[in-house]
Amino acid sequence: MRAKDVISPRRPESALLPMKTVDSEMPLLEVLPHLLDAPGRMLGVDEEGESIGVIDEVSLLEGLGQLIAPRDDSAVVTVECQPSQYSASSIAHAVEDADIHLVDLISHPASDGMLRVTLRVRALDPTPAIHSLERYGYRVVEARNGNDTMSDILSERLASLQALMNV
């Protein structure tokens, strides 16, 4: 999705003032930092030197929301690693080794110098993917499924383990 795909249908009065602009073909993920730095959180969109519209916070959020559509058949897993250890292909390989499909992946720096990677995987129970990611050396810091019943799954497994151990 590109900047031209999220032009705001609303044209506020302030849109007539000179403003920072982006090219219509700029990918949305690159538009976001420009919008955050723009006065009034509004960007002009140019195509071949001509103004074709305006992007505001609402139109950008709507566009980003289309890129990250909700899924009922997925879980979200967050891992951390050293920036030098990061490899999207290695993470994808670890997930797919568990016979689970990787749907989305986004990375961002953590406050402690580590790199945090959030994955969406097509599985209601991401446990096999978690084990595989840990075997590959990634530290899993959070996991939740679309229904947020991971705690129920983990509680059930803990109860099974306690019964097995006669505790």
C-alpha positions, 0 to 999 in steps of 0.5 A, a space after each residue: 500500500 502506498 501514500 496515494 492509497 490513503 489520501 484523506 477524503 476530508 480536506 481541512 482548512 489547514 490543508 490549504 497551507 504549505 505543508 511537508 509533502 511525500 511522493 504518492 508512491 512512498 510505502 505506508 510504513 515509510 510515510 508514518 515517521 514523516 507524518 509524526 514529524 509534520 506540523 499538524 500531523 498532516 502531509 501533502 501527497 505529490 504525484 509528478 510535482 502536482 498535489 493530489 491530496 492530503 494524508 492525516 493521522 486518521 487516513 494513515 491509521 485506516 490504511 495501516 489497519 488494512 495491512 494488518 487485518 484481524 484474523 481469528 485463526 492466529 496467535 501473536 508471539 513476541 521474541 527478543 534477540 541481539 540485533 546481530 542475531 536477527 534474521 527474518 529468514 531464520 525466524 520464519 524457518 523456526 516457525 515453519 519447522 513447527 509446521 506453522 505458517 508465519 503471517 506477519 513479522 515486524 521488528 523494533 528496538 527494545 529499550 535495553 538494546 535488544 531487538 524485539 520481533 512480533 510475529 503473527 502465526 497461523 495457529 491457535 496454539 503457538 506452543 510448537 512455534 515457541 519451542 522451535 523459536 527457543 531451539 533457534 536461540 530466540 527468547 520468547 517474551 510474550 505469546 497470546 492467541 486471537 481469543 487471548 486464551 493462552 492462559 487457559 491453555 497454559 493452565 490446562 497444561 500445568 494441571 496436566 503436568 501436576 497430575 502427572 507428577 502427583 502434586 
